[in-house]
Amino acid sequence: MTATRRAVEQLATWPDLSTAPASCGTGSAIFADGREIVHLHTERDADVLLTRPVIERIHDELERSTAFRLHPGSAWATVHLDCDADGDLLVSLVSLCLKADCGPSEPCNMGRIEIIHAA
């Protein structure tokens, strides 16, 4: 089982979370109270809506992770999911998002990341 699948299966057990196609048109999204809070663009890349104040508060800790990518001016953070620890990071970030009451969604990082499709 991939880190992404394991994380998504764990999040599926949380109350009030649901999945549907992502509004950006690529992949699927996890919703909380009708807001998109996670976009799963590929089997290994997820954007999480954190808000800028949350990103600023945990910035130093997140920069230590090789799986985490910040994008200037975005309230979304990208997690590259290669192993179970990366999936655990995604689940933890979703928890932070829910606690932060992230507010209305803004455009995800789809335009800021490069997705490489296997030939």
N, C-alpha and C positions, 0 to 999 in steps of 0.2 A: 504494500500500500504506500502511495506517495505521501510526502509531508503535507501537500495541499489537500489531498483527499482526507487524510486523518484529521487535519484541522477543521475542514468543512463539516465532517461528520460530527466532530465534537460541538461545533457551533450550532449544528442543526438540533441539538438537544436543548439548547437554551430557549427559554420562553420568549415569545414575541419576535423571534428572528425568522425570516423567510427568504427564499431565493427566487430569482426571476432573471430574465435576460438583462444585461447591463444597458443603461440608457445611452452609453457611448457607442453601442453597436458591436462591441467586441467582448465575447465571453459572458459570464454571468455575474450577478450582484447578490449581495446579502443585504436585506432590508431590516430596519428597526423602525417601527412606528411609521412606515411608509417612506422612510428616507433611505437612500442608498448609502451604506457605510463601508462596504467592501466591494471592490471590483476584482474579479478573477479573470484577468485578460488571457492568461495562458495557464498551463498546468503548473507553471513554476513562478508566476508573477502575480502578486496581489497588491492592489492599492487600498489603503485604509484611511478613512476620513478621521483625522485627529484634531483638527483646529490648530491654528497657529500658536495660541497660548500653551496648548499641551506639547506641541513640538518644541517650543522654546524651553519649557520646563524640563523635558527629558532628553533634550538634544545631545548632551555630552554622553549619556549612557548609550543612546542609540547609535552614535557615531562609532562606537567600539565594535558594533556588529557588522560583519562583512555582508550580511543579508539585507541590510537596511539602506535605503536611498532617499535622501531628501531632494526636493525640487524647489528652487527659489520661487517664492510667491504663492506656493500651493499649500492648502490645508490637508492635502493627501500625502501620504508617505508610501513608498513602494517597498515591499518585502519580497526578496527573491528566495524561493523555497526549495532548498536543496536537501535538507535533512530534517529530522524530527525537531531539533532545537529551533529551526526556522519556523516550523509550524506552531511550536509553542509560543514563539515571539508574536506571530500573527494573532493567536488567540488572546494573548495578553494585551495587545494593542486594541483589539476589538473591545475588550473589557474597559480599557481606558476611554475609548470613544463613547461607550454607553454611559460611563460615569460622568464624562464631560458634557453630556447632552449636546452633541455636536451641532445641533441646529440644522438649518436647511443645507442640502447638498450643494456643492459647487462643482464645476467640471473636474473630472478626475485627471489623472496624469497621462492618459492615453496619448496625448499629443507630445508629451515630454519624454516618453520612453521609446526605446527601439525594440520591437518584437521581431525575433529571428525565427522564421518558420523552417522546419526541417524539410529538406528537398524530397 
